[in-house]
Amino acid sequence: MQLDDLPQTQANYVPLSPLSLLRRTASVHPERIAVRHGAITYDYATLERRCIALAAALNAAGIGQGDVVSIIAANTPAHLEAHFGVAMAGAVLHSVNIRLGAREIDYQLRHAQTALLLVDDEFATTVAPIVGDIPIVRIRDAAVPAVEDGARDYESFLASGDKAFVPRQGPDSEWDAITLNYTSGTTGNPKGVVYHHRGAYLNAVANVLAASLGQHPVYLWTLPMFHCNGWCFPWTVTALAGTHVCLRKPDPQMIRTAIEQNHVTLFCAAPTVLTMLLAASNGVALGRDVRVLTAGAPPPAAVIAGCQSIGLDVTHVYGLTEVYGPCVVSEWKDAFNQEAPADQARRKARQGVRYHLQEDLAVLDPETMQPVPADGTTIGEVMLRGNIVMRGYYKDTEATERAFRGGWFHTGDLAVCHPDSYVEIKDRSKDIVISGGENISSIEVENALFDHPAVLEAAVVARPDAKWGETPCAFVTLKPGRDVTADELIDFCRTRIAAFKVPRTIIFGALPKTSTGKVKKFELRERARALT
């Protein structure tokens, strides 16, 4: 079939970009409420104008194609606007983890070669010693005392651009970078993950399908916008002309109040946030049903069941920074509705199947690169490929090639594939416990502990053992006002899992967490080794 006379033209091909999602919504639904933040409320016509003003101001400051604009801010309107305005100037957005210390932030700013830094007043003290000659724009918020240090404030910066500035409608190529996100860096310096316009657009749309979202959702920003660009939800919610309800921090009472006052229909959160919200609820249901997407660690079935009881309809998704946040979903089937509630909760705890717009998901033997049997037992490594995979690691060709070896992105997560093709993670490759030659899933042991009514949080790591090589060591946080001994928990686990999987050691106390709410298992492994 000869098609040389049917070339690609401006009429039949336009590079995909999230920028088109705002342009459409502002045109079709200009009057819809786009943002609510304290006393601030404005519509989509205003949101588009403000994003264009940001792009114009960046252009006037000499920032353009390929330059990196970093932002250190809570979930505020300015942070949302940066997800569009920076790209409208042709620049790349680098959203910094607000819980990092000065040293970690300094590394990222230097590695990214930041051309301009937008910084919330709350974090001004942290960055003051490290910004050097990087131009600063200060983001004000009524909830935070203003810092007067001579830096230009965000609103005056928006007013500084050419009023006749024409923003970029999209990238020259879908492959152009739109954002730069850094991994957590728990084993060394973090790696800079480059997102392209195509992947950001596709995952924003895929979120709509995965969460079965309709028009005009009211979305509560409990998930940090710095985390994988808020799992692409700045673009997803905008595509649906939804309302962005900004929240500076995921405090359980603030979440509940925001849900009730704003008639929230959807939010995203790590399982740790759900655990806190569930504990603070005291069993009292919300006044409305709210859809929740959760990821970050496999949520225990007991937590999912508890959330359901207070009106939270939980959908489990899975992903990593390298795949734009979630790109795998525990998709629900009608047949599952006939199962007992406990069995439904266990199904929801599975990672599931690939997003509609992600090309492939597989559990492979990392040595042979062949699929493991779909028997729900044989463990392999979760691998992904498709358009919702990063462009690569910034300035790190070796790490990029290693991550993409064999034509797949290697996640490092160990899982099984069930006969119905649903994937279930059993552990990180470094978190598996090998005791007497047997592989023990730390997640399976954690789930057993979570079933106990006194347990709020649990994390299991390997403790070196002279006889068995390793044995499971559990770190447990109890619910307020509840009490249980280590022996009682061990006996409880014996009723749920095989004897060789039962933890030999239980340590009570608060669990150390990363800035995104994940348990710092590397710290727990060190503590477990120190016990030997």
Backbone torsions as a table, in degrees:
resi	resn	phi	psi	omega
1	MET	NA	116.3	-177.7
2	GLN	-92.6	119.8	-177.6
3	LEU	-126.1	20.4	-178.4
4	ASP	-61.7	-23.3	-179.5
5	ASP	-87.1	5.7	177.5
6	LEU	-121.5	73.0	-173.5
7	PRO	-78.5	166.2	173.1
8	GLN	-75.1	127.0	-178.7
9	THR	-133.8	176.0	176.8
10	GLN	-63.8	-23.1	-178.4
11	ALA	-77.1	-31.0	-174.1
12	ASN	-118.6	5.0	176.6
13	TYR	-150.2	125.3	174.2
14	VAL	-132.7	129.9	178.9
15	PRO	-56.7	133.8	179.0
16	LEU	-69.5	138.3	178.5
17	SER	-159.1	143.1	174.9
18	PRO	-60.4	-18.6	179.8
19	LEU	-59.2	-32.6	-179.1
20	SER	-68.2	-22.8	-178.5
21	LEU	-70.2	-41.6	175.8
22	LEU	-68.4	-41.0	-178.6
23	ARG	-59.6	-42.4	179.5
24	ARG	-66.7	-48.2	-177.0
25	THR	-63.4	-41.5	179.4
26	ALA	-65.3	-27.6	179.1
27	SER	-80.5	-43.1	-174.4
28	VAL	-85.5	-37.5	-175.2
29	HIS	-127.2	54.9	-176.1
30	PRO	-61.5	-27.3	-175.1
31	GLU	-87.2	-10.9	-178.3
32	ARG	-67.7	142.7	178.6
33	ILE	-68.5	122.5	-179.5
34	ALA	-94.7	-40.6	-170.9
35	VAL	-135.7	136.4	167.9
36	ARG	-129.0	127.5	179.1
37	HIS	-152.8	100.7	-176.4
38	GLY	60.0	-123.3	179.7
39	ALA	-84.0	-3.1	-176.3
40	ILE	-91.0	128.9	174.3
41	THR	-144.5	129.1	173.8
42	TYR	-150.9	162.2	-172.0
43	ASP	-95.0	-178.4	-175.6
44	TYR	-71.8	-29.0	174.9
45	ALA	-61.6	-42.1	179.8
46	THR	-69.9	-40.7	178.5
47	LEU	-58.9	-45.3	179.4
48	GLU	-62.6	-43.4	179.9
49	ARG	-60.6	-41.5	-178.9
50	ARG	-68.6	-37.3	177.4
51	CYS	-65.6	-41.4	177.3
52	ILE	-64.4	-40.1	178.2
53	ALA	-62.6	-37.7	176.6
54	LEU	-64.0	-44.8	178.2
55	ALA	-60.8	-41.9	-179.9
56	ALA	-63.9	-40.7	179.8
57	ALA	-66.5	-40.7	176.9
58	LEU	-62.7	-43.0	178.4
59	ASN	-60.3	-43.5	179.9
60	ALA	-65.3	-26.8	178.7
61	ALA	-85.4	5.3	177.3
62	GLY	84.1	16.1	-178.6
63	ILE	-101.9	129.3	-177.0
64	GLY	-151.4	-140.9	-170.7
65	GLN	-51.0	118.9	174.0
66	GLY	81.9	-8.4	177.5
67	ASP	-71.3	151.1	-178.7
68	VAL	-102.3	125.6	174.0
69	VAL	-109.6	117.1	-179.9
70	SER	-95.7	149.9	177.5
71	ILE	-137.2	133.4	174.8
72	ILE	-122.0	101.3	-173.6
73	ALA	-155.5	154.5	171.8
74	ALA	-74.1	-175.2	179.3
75	ASN	-76.9	85.3	-176.3
76	THR	-123.3	166.7	177.7
77	PRO	-55.3	-39.2	-179.4
78	ALA	-61.6	-36.9	179.4
79	HIS	-66.7	-40.7	176.1
80	LEU	-62.7	-46.3	-178.7
81	GLU	-61.2	-33.5	180.0
82	ALA	-64.2	-27.3	-180.0
83	HIS	-67.9	-16.7	176.3
84	PHE	-112.3	-47.8	-173.7
85	GLY	-61.9	-38.3	-179.7
86	VAL	-63.9	-45.1	179.3
87	ALA	-67.6	-32.0	177.0
88	MET	-62.9	-22.2	177.0
89	ALA	-91.8	-1.2	-178.3
90	GLY	85.9	1.4	-176.4
91	ALA	-89.6	178.4	-176.8
92	VAL	-116.8	128.9	-179.0
93	LEU	-88.0	129.2	174.9
94	HIS	-118.3	102.7	-178.9
95	SER	-92.1	117.2	-171.6
96	VAL	-90.7	139.6	175.7
97	ASN	-61.5	117.3	-173.7
98	ILE	-72.3	-10.8	-177.7
99	ARG	-97.0	3.6	178.9
100	LEU	-77.1	158.2	174.7
101	GLY	-86.8	174.1	-175.9
102	ALA	-58.8	-40.2	-177.7
103	ARG	-62.8	-45.5	-179.3
104	GLU	-66.6	-39.7	178.9
105	ILE	-65.3	-42.3	179.9
106	ASP	-58.4	-43.2	178.7
107	TYR	-58.6	-46.5	-177.7
108	GLN	-64.5	-44.5	-178.9
109	LEU	-61.7	-40.4	-179.5
110	ARG	-72.0	-43.8	-179.0
111	HIS	-63.7	-38.4	-179.4
112	ALA	-79.1	-12.8	-175.8
113	GLN	56.2	54.2	-177.2
114	THR	-57.4	129.1	179.6
115	ALA	-91.5	-26.5	179.0
116	LEU	-157.2	144.9	-177.7
117	LEU	-122.0	121.9	170.7
118	LEU	-94.3	123.8	-175.2
119	VAL	-136.6	129.7	176.5
120	ASP	-66.6	141.9	180.0
121	ASP	-54.9	-31.8	-178.4
122	GLU	-59.8	-28.3	-174.4
123	PHE	-109.3	12.3	-178.1
124	ALA	-61.9	-41.5	-178.5
125	THR	-64.5	-38.2	-179.0
126	THR	-63.0	-43.3	-173.1
127	VAL	-89.9	-13.7	-175.2
128	ALA	-51.7	-42.9	-176.5
129	PRO	-75.1	-10.1	-168.4
130	ILE	-118.5	-10.2	-171.4
131	VAL	-71.1	-26.5	178.6
132	GLY	57.6	-124.8	-177.0
133	ASP	-96.7	12.7	178.0
134	ILE	-72.4	125.5	177.5
135	PRO	-60.5	140.0	-176.0
136	ILE	-116.1	138.4	168.8
137	VAL	-124.1	124.6	-173.6
138	ARG	-92.7	126.7	177.7
139	ILE	-91.9	120.1	179.1
140	ARG	-91.6	150.7	175.9
141	ASP	-150.9	132.1	-178.0
142	ALA	-58.2	-22.4	-177.6
143	ALA	-80.5	-6.0	-174.4
144	VAL	-131.1	135.7	177.0
145	PRO	-59.4	137.9	-179.6
146	ALA	-71.4	143.1	176.2
147	VAL	-104.8	118.8	-178.9
148	GLU	-101.5	97.9	-179.3
149	ASP	-129.4	14.7	178.4
150	GLY	89.6	-7.7	179.4
151	ALA	-72.5	147.3	177.5
152	ARG	-66.8	138.6	178.4
153	ASP	-88.3	161.0	-172.0
154	TYR	-60.1	-43.0	-177.1
155	GLU	-66.0	-41.0	177.8
156	SER	-69.9	-30.5	176.0
157	PHE	-64.8	-42.8	178.2
158	LEU	-59.4	-34.6	-177.2
159	ALA	-79.6	-6.2	-173.3
160	SER	-86.3	-11.0	-176.7
161	GLY	-82.9	167.5	177.3
162	ASP	-68.5	122.5	-178.1
163	LYS	-65.4	-19.7	179.0
164	ALA	-95.3	8.1	-178.1
165	PHE	-59.4	135.3	177.8
166	VAL	-105.7	113.6	-176.8
167	PRO	-71.8	159.5	174.4
168	ARG	-68.2	133.5	178.5
169	GLN	-78.5	-20.8	-179.3
170	GLY	178.2	-178.9	-178.9
171	PRO	-79.7	163.1	172.2
172	ASP	-66.6	-33.9	179.4
173	SER	-138.2	142.6	175.2
174	GLU	-57.9	-23.6	-176.3
175	TRP	-79.7	-9.4	177.8
176	ASP	-62.2	146.3	179.2
177	ALA	-71.1	138.8	174.0
178	ILE	-110.7	-36.8	177.9
179	THR	-143.7	163.7	176.6
180	LEU	-129.8	122.0	-178.9
181	ASN	-124.9	139.4	-178.6
182	TYR	-103.3	139.7	176.9
183	THR	-68.9	172.3	-174.0
184	SER	-69.8	-23.8	175.2
185	GLY	67.2	37.8	-177.6
186	THR	-76.0	-14.7	-179.9
187	THR	-120.3	25.9	-178.1
188	GLY	145.5	-165.8	178.3
189	ASN	-63.0	142.1	-180.0
190	PRO	-67.8	154.1	178.1
191	LYS	-99.8	140.8	180.0
192	GLY	-86.8	114.1	-176.6
193	VAL	-94.6	121.2	-177.0
194	VAL	-95.9	121.9	174.4
195	TYR	-96.8	142.1	174.7
196	HIS	-105.9	164.5	-176.9
197	HIS	-59.3	-40.2	-177.8
198	ARG	-60.7	-49.5	-179.1
199	GLY	-63.6	-40.4	179.7
200	ALA	-63.9	-42.6	178.7
201	TYR	-63.1	-49.2	-175.6
202	LEU	-65.6	-39.0	180.0
203	ASN	-73.0	-32.3	175.1
204	ALA	-60.4	-43.0	178.8
205	VAL	-72.0	-38.3	180.0
206	ALA	-63.4	-32.0	176.0
207	ASN	-59.4	-37.4	179.2
208	VAL	-59.7	-44.7	-178.6
209	LEU	-72.0	-41.4	-176.7
210	ALA	-65.0	-37.1	-177.4
211	ALA	-96.3	3.0	-178.6
212	SER	50.9	50.1	-175.6
213	LEU	-84.3	142.1	172.4
214	GLY	-101.0	-173.6	179.1
215	GLN	-66.0	150.0	170.1
216	HIS	59.3	48.1	173.5
217	PRO	-66.2	152.9	171.8
218	VAL	-105.7	108.2	-168.6
219	TYR	-105.9	125.9	178.8
220	LEU	-96.0	126.3	-176.8
221	TRP	-84.2	76.3	171.2
222	THR	-86.5	-32.9	177.1
223	LEU	-75.2	133.7	179.2
224	PRO	-63.1	135.1	176.2
225	MET	-65.5	-21.5	178.5
226	PHE	-74.2	-16.0	-173.8
227	HIS	-87.6	101.9	-178.0
228	CYS	53.2	41.0	-176.0
229	ASN	51.3	46.1	178.8
230	GLY	59.1	36.2	-178.2
231	TRP	56.8	28.2	179.5
232	CYS	72.9	9.7	-178.4
233	PHE	-73.3	-18.5	170.0
234	PRO	-56.3	-36.8	-178.8
235	TRP	-85.0	-36.8	180.0
236	THR	-62.3	-52.7	-177.5
237	VAL	-63.3	-38.7	178.7
238	THR	-64.4	-39.6	179.4
239	ALA	-58.5	-31.3	-177.0
240	LEU	-97.5	11.6	-178.0
241	ALA	53.5	39.8	179.2
242	GLY	-86.4	174.6	179.3
243	THR	-102.5	126.7	175.4
244	HIS	-89.5	110.1	176.3
245	VAL	-96.4	108.5	-174.4
246	CYS	-80.4	145.0	-179.0
247	LEU	-143.2	123.6	-174.8
248	ARG	-68.3	-35.3	178.2
249	LYS	-149.9	151.7	-174.2
250	PRO	-83.6	58.5	175.3
251	ASP	-74.3	132.2	-175.2
252	PRO	-54.8	-43.5	-179.1
253	GLN	-69.6	-36.7	177.5
254	MET	-65.2	-37.9	178.1
255	ILE	-62.7	-48.6	-177.7
256	ARG	-62.8	-42.7	179.3
257	THR	-63.6	-43.4	-179.3
258	ALA	-64.3	-38.2	178.3
259	ILE	-60.6	-46.3	-176.4
260	GLU	-71.8	-40.6	-175.9
261	GLN	-74.9	-31.6	-174.4
262	ASN	-106.4	2.8	-179.0
263	HIS	55.4	47.8	-178.3
264	VAL	-60.7	139.4	178.4
265	THR	-112.7	-14.6	-173.4
266	LEU	-156.9	141.1	165.5
267	PHE	-151.7	163.6	177.8
268	CYS	-118.1	146.9	-178.8
269	ALA	-165.2	153.6	171.9
270	ALA	-72.0	156.2	178.6
271	PRO	-55.2	-30.1	179.4
272	THR	-63.3	-36.1	177.7
273	VAL	-67.4	-41.1	178.2
274	LEU	-63.2	-39.5	178.9
275	THR	-61.9	-44.3	178.9
276	MET	-64.6	-42.9	-179.1
277	LEU	-64.5	-40.1	179.8
278	LEU	-65.9	-43.5	-179.5
279	ALA	-64.6	-38.7	-178.0
280	ALA	-74.6	-18.1	-176.1
281	SER	-75.3	-22.6	-176.0
282	ASN	52.6	33.1	177.2
283	GLY	80.2	0.1	-179.4
284	VAL	-83.1	122.6	-176.8
285	ALA	-71.3	152.1	173.1
286	LEU	-68.2	160.3	-179.7
287	GLY	-77.2	-2.8	-178.7
288	ARG	-152.1	159.1	174.8
289	ASP	-82.0	135.4	-178.0
290	VAL	-129.3	133.7	176.9
291	ARG	-84.6	138.0	-178.2
292	VAL	-130.2	133.6	168.7
293	LEU	-105.7	129.0	-179.3
294	THR	-127.0	144.0	178.6
295	ALA	-163.0	178.1	179.8
296	GLY	116.1	-34.7	174.0
297	ALA	-161.9	151.4	179.4
298	PRO	-60.3	117.0	-178.4
299	PRO	-71.4	132.4	177.8
300	PRO	-60.4	144.9	179.6
301	ALA	-58.7	-33.2	-179.9
302	ALA	-65.1	-36.2	178.3
303	VAL	-68.7	-43.1	178.7
304	ILE	-61.1	-44.2	179.8
305	ALA	-62.9	-40.5	178.8
306	GLY	-64.2	-40.4	178.0
307	CYS	-63.0	-42.0	178.7
308	GLN	-58.6	-35.5	-175.6
309	SER	-70.1	-20.4	179.8
310	ILE	-107.0	10.2	173.7
311	GLY	100.9	13.3	177.7
312	LEU	-100.6	115.7	179.3
313	ASP	-90.1	100.0	-170.1
314	VAL	-90.1	129.7	170.1
315	THR	-116.9	127.1	-178.5
316	HIS	-90.0	126.8	175.0
317	VAL	-122.2	165.8	-175.5
318	TYR	-143.9	144.0	175.9
319	GLY	179.9	-170.8	178.8
320	LEU	-143.5	171.1	176.0
321	THR	-55.2	-38.2	-175.0
322	GLU	-68.9	-11.3	179.9
323	VAL	-124.1	35.7	172.9
324	TYR	64.6	28.9	-174.9
325	GLY	88.7	-135.3	-176.2
326	PRO	-75.5	137.8	172.3
327	CYS	-144.0	12.6	176.5
328	VAL	-133.8	139.4	-175.5
329	VAL	-135.7	141.4	174.4
330	SER	-81.3	79.1	-173.2
331	GLU	-68.7	135.2	-174.5
332	TRP	-88.5	141.9	176.3
333	LYS	-117.6	148.9	-178.5
334	ASP	-56.8	-35.2	-178.1
335	ALA	-62.0	-27.6	-178.7
336	PHE	-66.7	-23.4	-178.7
337	ASN	-65.5	-18.6	-179.2
338	GLN	-84.0	-6.4	-176.3
339	GLU	-86.2	163.2	176.7
340	ALA	-65.8	151.4	-178.2
341	PRO	-53.2	-40.6	-179.8
342	ALA	-64.2	-38.8	178.6
343	ASP	-69.7	-36.6	176.3
344	GLN	-62.0	-42.9	-180.0
345	ALA	-63.0	-39.4	177.9
346	ARG	-65.6	-37.4	177.0
347	ARG	-64.0	-41.5	-178.7
348	LYS	-67.1	-21.7	179.4
349	ALA	-77.3	-12.6	176.0
350	ARG	-72.0	152.5	179.4
351	GLN	-71.9	-39.5	170.2
352	GLY	103.8	-135.9	-172.8
353	VAL	-124.9	166.3	-175.6
354	ARG	-67.4	151.4	171.1
355	TYR	-57.7	155.5	179.1
356	HIS	-55.5	-36.7	-172.8
357	LEU	-102.3	9.8	169.2
358	GLN	-98.4	134.1	-168.8
359	GLU	-72.5	-38.6	-173.8
360	ASP	-157.0	146.4	175.6
361	LEU	-137.9	132.6	-179.6
362	ALA	-150.4	156.5	171.0
363	VAL	-109.8	109.9	-172.4
364	LEU	-118.0	153.9	168.4
365	ASP	-73.2	116.7	-174.5
366	PRO	-65.3	-16.5	178.5
367	GLU	-84.6	-48.3	-177.0
368	THR	-92.8	-16.2	-176.7
369	MET	61.2	28.1	176.1
370	GLN	-105.9	148.6	-180.0
371	PRO	-62.5	141.4	173.3
372	VAL	-79.7	159.1	178.6
373	PRO	-59.2	141.7	178.4
374	ALA	-84.3	67.6	-174.3
375	ASP	-115.7	1.8	-179.5
376	GLY	73.0	7.8	-175.9
377	THR	-127.3	-44.8	-175.5
378	THR	-71.8	126.6	-176.0
379	ILE	-92.8	135.8	173.0
380	GLY	-139.9	-169.7	-179.9
381	GLU	-102.5	136.1	176.2
382	VAL	-71.1	128.1	178.5
383	MET	-132.6	148.1	-175.2
384	LEU	-134.1	152.4	169.3
385	ARG	-156.1	152.8	-179.2
386	GLY	143.3	-165.8	-174.9
387	ASN	-76.7	-18.6	179.0
388	ILE	-98.5	53.4	174.0
389	VAL	-133.0	140.7	-176.3
390	MET	-52.5	160.6	171.8
391	ARG	-69.4	-35.6	178.3
392	GLY	153.5	-175.0	179.0
393	TYR	-91.3	126.5	-177.0
394	TYR	-61.9	125.3	177.9
395	LYS	60.0	30.8	-179.3
396	ASP	-146.5	74.9	-178.3
397	THR	-62.7	-39.7	-177.8
398	GLU	-62.4	-45.6	179.7
399	ALA	-66.3	-35.5	178.5
400	THR	-64.2	-47.1	-179.6
401	GLU	-63.7	-37.7	179.0
402	ARG	-66.1	-41.0	-179.6
403	ALA	-67.7	-29.3	-175.2
404	PHE	-103.2	12.8	-175.3
405	ARG	-61.7	141.3	179.5
406	GLY	76.2	10.3	177.8
407	GLY	80.6	15.4	178.3
408	TRP	-132.4	153.8	168.9
409	PHE	-86.3	121.8	-178.4
410	HIS	-87.8	116.4	-175.7
411	THR	-82.4	-26.5	-173.2
412	GLY	83.9	-0.2	178.7
413	ASP	-93.7	136.0	179.3
414	LEU	-98.5	136.5	-173.8
415	ALA	-152.4	171.4	170.7
416	VAL	-117.5	158.6	174.0
417	CYS	-113.1	123.8	-179.6
418	HIS	-80.1	162.8	-179.8
419	PRO	-57.0	-26.1	179.3
420	ASP	-86.9	10.0	176.9
421	SER	80.4	0.9	177.5
422	TYR	-76.8	134.6	-178.9
423	VAL	-92.6	140.4	176.9
424	GLU	-132.1	118.2	-179.5
425	ILE	-72.4	136.2	177.2
426	LYS	-105.8	-27.5	179.5
427	ASP	-180.0	164.8	162.8
428	ARG	-74.7	151.1	-176.9
429	SER	-58.0	-32.3	-179.2
430	LYS	-87.3	-5.9	-176.6
431	ASP	-102.5	-4.3	178.7
432	ILE	-66.5	141.1	177.7
433	VAL	-102.3	125.4	-179.6
434	ILE	-110.5	105.4	-174.3
435	SER	-119.1	117.5	-179.2
436	GLY	58.3	32.8	-179.9
437	GLY	84.4	-4.2	179.9
438	GLU	-99.0	135.2	175.1
439	ASN	-81.3	129.0	178.6
440	ILE	-118.1	125.0	177.2
441	SER	-77.1	118.9	178.2
442	SER	-62.6	-30.5	179.8
443	ILE	-66.9	-39.3	178.8
444	GLU	-62.2	-41.4	179.4
445	VAL	-68.0	-41.1	177.7
446	GLU	-60.4	-41.2	179.1
447	ASN	-62.7	-36.9	177.3
448	ALA	-64.2	-41.6	178.6
449	LEU	-65.8	-39.8	-179.2
450	PHE	-63.1	-23.6	-180.0
451	ASP	-68.7	-18.6	179.6
452	HIS	-75.2	132.5	-174.2
453	PRO	-64.1	-16.4	-179.1
454	ALA	-91.3	-10.0	-173.1
455	VAL	-90.1	125.3	175.3
456	LEU	-92.3	-47.5	179.5
457	GLU	-141.1	152.7	178.3
458	ALA	-150.8	142.7	175.5
459	ALA	-141.4	136.5	-176.0
460	VAL	-120.8	133.3	177.3
461	VAL	-134.4	173.2	178.8
462	ALA	-85.1	135.5	172.0
463	ARG	-112.7	126.9	179.7
464	PRO	-56.6	139.9	-177.5
465	ASP	-140.1	130.3	-175.6
466	ALA	-62.1	-33.6	-176.9
467	LYS	-89.1	-48.1	-172.0
468	TRP	-97.4	-4.8	-175.8
469	GLY	87.8	-58.9	175.6
470	GLU	-146.6	152.3	170.2
471	THR	-136.1	156.2	-179.5
472	PRO	-70.1	133.2	176.4
473	CYS	-120.3	123.5	-175.3
474	ALA	-107.0	135.3	172.7
475	PHE	-110.6	124.5	-168.7
476	VAL	-129.4	134.8	170.7
477	THR	-108.6	128.1	-178.6
478	LEU	-90.9	155.3	175.5
479	LYS	-68.7	148.6	179.3
480	PRO	-56.4	132.2	177.5
481	GLY	81.3	-1.1	179.7
482	ARG	-105.3	153.8	-178.0
483	ASP	-143.2	142.1	175.4
484	VAL	-160.2	145.7	179.3
485	THR	-89.4	164.9	177.7
486	ALA	-61.9	-42.8	-179.6
487	ASP	-62.8	-39.0	179.5
488	GLU	-65.1	-39.9	177.8
489	LEU	-66.8	-40.2	178.6
490	ILE	-62.4	-45.1	177.7
491	ASP	-61.9	-38.5	178.8
492	PHE	-61.9	-43.0	-179.4
493	CYS	-64.1	-33.7	-178.7
494	ARG	-62.5	-22.4	179.3
495	THR	-83.3	-5.1	-173.8
496	ARG	-123.0	-27.5	-177.7
497	ILE	-135.1	164.4	-179.4
498	ALA	-59.4	150.4	-174.2
499	ALA	-57.7	-38.7	-176.5
500	PHE	-71.5	-14.2	179.3
501	LYS	-91.2	-13.8	-176.3
502	VAL	-66.6	134.7	179.9
503	PRO	-62.6	135.8	176.9
504	ARG	-86.4	-20.9	-177.0
505	THR	-132.5	137.3	175.4
506	ILE	-131.4	126.5	179.6
507	ILE	-116.1	128.8	-179.1
508	PHE	-96.5	143.7	176.9
509	GLY	149.9	178.0	178.8
510	ALA	-70.2	145.6	179.8
511	LEU	-92.6	134.2	175.7
512	PRO	-71.5	138.7	-176.6
513	LYS	-130.5	153.7	172.9
514	THR	-76.2	175.1	-179.0
515	SER	-66.3	-17.7	178.8
516	THR	-101.0	12.0	174.0
517	GLY	90.5	1.8	178.1
518	LYS	-82.4	144.8	178.7
519	VAL	-68.8	135.0	178.8
520	LYS	-81.2	83.2	-176.6
521	LYS	-68.2	-24.7	179.1
522	PHE	-65.1	-34.2	176.2
523	GLU	-69.8	-39.7	179.7
524	LEU	-67.1	-36.0	177.2
525	ARG	-62.8	-39.2	178.1
526	GLU	-64.7	-41.3	178.6
527	ARG	-65.6	-37.8	178.8
528	ALA	-66.7	-40.4	178.1
529	ARG	-64.2	-35.4	-179.1
530	ALA	-68.1	-19.2	179.3
531	LEU	-74.9	-19.5	-172.7
532	THR	-81.3	NA	NA
